[in-house]
Amino acid sequence: MTSTSGMSATSSSAAAQSAPRQRYVQCASAAGLHRVAYTEWGDPANPRVLLCVHGLTRSGRDFDRLAAQFAGTYRVVCPDVVGRGLSSWLANPNLYTVPQYVSDMVTLIARLNVETVDWFGTSMGGLIGLGLAGLPETPIRKLLLNDVGPHLEPGAVQRIGDYLGKPVRFESLRQGIDYAAFLARTFGPLTGEEWREINTPLLREEGGEWVFRYDPRIAQPFGAVSEEAAKLGEAALWHSLASFQGPVLVVRGEQSDLLSRETVAKMVETGHAVSSVEIAGVGHAPAFLSPDQIRIATQFFIGAAPEAS
């Protein structure tokens, strides 16, 4: 017969594992040291890790719903890429590039003390994952690329550059949430509560007003990429895709202006085990908040669809 106190301790342990835990890891760049924040879900001793990495100006808290769904199977780790969320800002803004982000993720994986990880990357997070996946002895086992690939459509890059790093301040948190929702309107038809959920972590109070947490200087290297450098970067990512031996799922929003159907088709041809799925009624990039979208990720990583919540 189980004692009441034993049952209580078990329940408390389960509750603690299902709640997010805020952690930090110290990383290095050519300009010195910085901290990368990450939110962790599930059993911290679980060797099966899912890394969820966000888009250009977003945060790891974009994945709260997906992480809660996966926490029973995985130790889910959702970093704030340096310069975003609760992570440090780099002393040298020219280092806000994929190679630095890959280096930081290698350090984070070492902190987690695991040999392999599965990777869910949205937009920039997918490019970081692709960069790491193509390296010899990569720790990545499975890779989901959410609305991103080696080739980025120039019009979408220009659209992002038009708002990136611009100085905006808001009189209220609500105003900031609504503005972030406007910028991310192509994520899909989210509810007001869903926008509040994923956009609140992007904002902080400063002098009685609200501002974005991300370092506006991330716009400097983004806007300084020459046509030649862009072509070299694209070629490197195509090489990474061709080199990676594990399964890849490319998810495309039906109305995406960043990832074309032609690029998806080329990715399927180029990789060793690449499949794709398109989500109707969504642009760049699917938010993975709804059960049907989470089901896509679950089928890929676990092999069984989750129960509807």
Secondary structure, 3 states (H helix, E strand, C coil): CCCHHHHHHHHHHHHHHHCCEEEEEEEEECCEEEEEEEEEECCCCCCCEEEEECCCCCCHHHHHHHHHHHCCCCEEEEECCCCCCCCCCCCCHHHCCHHHHHHHHHHHHHHHCCCCEEEEEECHHHHHHHHHHCCCCCCEEEEEEECCCCCCCHHHHHHHHHHCCCCCCECCHHHHHHHHHHHCHHHCCCCHHHHHHHHHHHEEEECCEEEECCCHHHHHHHHCCCHHHHHHHHHHHHHHHHHCCCCEEEEEECCCCCCCHHHHHHHHHHCCCEEEEEECCCCCCCCCCCHHHHHHHHHHHCCCCCCCC
